[in-house]
Amino acid sequence: MFFIVGLAIVFGTVFGGYIMAGGKMAPIIKAAPIETFIIVGSALGAALVGNSLPNFIGALKGFLKVLSGPKWKPADYLGLMVLIGKLLAVMKREGVVALEAHVETPDSSPIFSEFPKIAKDHGIVDLICNTLRLVVISQGQVDADAVDDMMNQAIKTHHADELRVSGALLTIAGSLPALGIVACVLGVVKTMGAIDQPPPVLGALIGSALVGTFLGVFFSYGIFEPVGNRLTQIIDEEGQMLMVVRAMLVANLKGHPPALMIEAGRSVISHHNQPAFSEVFDAIRG
């Protein structure tokens, strides 16, 4: 919603102010298709050269992600904490060996199946299962600090991979002003080829060339860069789900009581997504 409102404000103030100042939209409308083709097309081509195909596709999908907002909602954070709590409850009641069926085949685990949205996220499931697999193999005799370091590195690697997508989008934004100048220069070259024409014709050609510079700057700072920055914020927020996994599992391995384990998980969640302590505690006990 805010994405649409923001774009409407950007377009409304820029073009509305131009019209209010007495500007005519006809020259811009006439020149915009070709100038946009040159600027955006070359920017996308350069991004394709400088990125892997998954990162390039992810950058384009970033517009949809910004439009839809973060994937995880408050109920998902609660669900994740309950999921981890249930897995740890199995380990406490039945021993570490009882976890093996859940961590080796999470697709068939009755606990994971209670949270289908989370179960579809390979990053979260892998972090949970890989960590608990170490606990199973070591029969519970594993160094909590070593596990903490391992999980921290896994989260950093995952987060860096995710940020490559927003980085590709910001690279496109950075190239657009310069490519707008390229389009403008081509327009000037075209104008010089018609230097013998009357002033009205030359004026129209020069105006079309300047539209290229305008569109390059406008697309960069009015659309692509804000979208790239917002995408980075969304990726950072979604990464808190992995931090919850780390905080709760490490707290458990260090022998902290359930209340402290829950609070450790809650502490890494932004306030607008953070479930109440009593809500998590009652859900895990229930």
Secondary structure, 3 states (H helix, E strand, C coil): CHHHHHHHHHHHHHHHHHHHCCCCCHHHHHHHHHHHHHHHHHHHHHHHHHCCHHHHHHHHHHHHHHHHCCCCCHHHHHHHHHHHHHHHHHHHHHCHHHHHHHHHCHHHCHHHHCCHHHHCCHHHHHHHHHHHHHHHHCCCCCCHHHHHHHHHHHHHHHHHHHHHHHHHHHHHHHHHHHHHHHHHHHHHHHHHCCCCCCHHHHHHHHHHHHHHHHHHHHHHHHHHHHHHHHHHHHHHHHCHHHHHHHHHHHHHHCCCCHHHHHHHHHCCCCCCCCCCHHHHHHHHHC
